[in-house]
Amino acid sequence: MNKYELDLLKIIADIDGTPSGAYNIRANGGLAGRSTTDNIDIVTKTDLPGIDIKIKPHTVGETVHIPVVVSESGLTDTVYNDFYIGEGADVTIMAGCGIHNCGDGRSEHSGIHTFYVGKGARVRYIERHYGEGDGNGENVMNPTTVVIMDEGSHMEMETAQIKGVDSTVRKTTAKLAADASIVIHEKIMTHGKQVAKTDFTVDLNGNGSRANVVSRSVAKGESEQVFYSNVNGNSRCYGHTECDAIIMENGRVAAIPQVSANNIEASLVHEAAIGKIAGEQLIKLMTLGLTEKEAEEQIVNGFLK
């Protein structure tokens, strides 16, 4: 792997050198490194590009890294990764994509990830997207995440678009059985003429199921963001969806949260707030010696933290 690819791995997956535990590193459409453990197996698919990650029941405290890096301008890469998390497991999965594009071509990665979360299992899923390069080519990332949750399981999703992604369509669907719960925290930064679209759909099918979907975003320059969310309460359940956004310069944000109660015992809440940075926040930080630009950066960083 070249220097650019190694630097991308640090940013998107906290990998510096060879990671411990199970990992699968994909670079420019091919396998760049893989390791398995006694409890976690990674198998190349035979029918589609991608891998199956199989985590044994009651595996606790292990981490799987599955980052993707692209450094070839004009490359289009699509992968289908399926995760089978056994009953009672408690694991962390670190994914993400980094693109370094110094050419004029469109570099694109689409990751279709499907999670089958077993009974009583707990999963923390971290996904980061980042683009860079001094060329004129576009960096495009279109992640799709499908989550099927068994009884009593729990999943925490932390997704972040750091910078440098010209276009993205982010789609997530989740189906929850009884007493299952999911927490989704999304963070997005756009600038220039970038476009980001997010679409969440959560089906609370089992009694006692719970969902909390929160998106925080900042739109700078001429960039545009659209946030859709739909939480369907099909049982005795609780669902909450929220979108908070800061617009700067000529940025545009549309938030369309929706909740649908299809059961008399469903309890659902949605919230949305969009606005500019408050003047008093800037003034307070500037009285402490910061420039206006530095004050804005501090506020944005704290908002997306």
Protein Blocks (a to p, Z undefined) as FASTA:
>chain_A
ZZklmmmmmmmnopghjaehjddddeehiafbdcddfklccdddfkbgcddddddehiah
iacddddddfbghiacdddddddddehiacdddeddddddfbfbdcdddddddddddehi
acddddddddedjbfbdcdddddddddddehiacddddddfbhpabdcddddddddehia
cddddddddehjbccddddddddfbghiacddddddddehjbccddddddddfbdcdddd
ddddddehjaccddddddddfbfkbccddddddddddfklmmmmmmnopafklmmmmmmm
mmmZZ
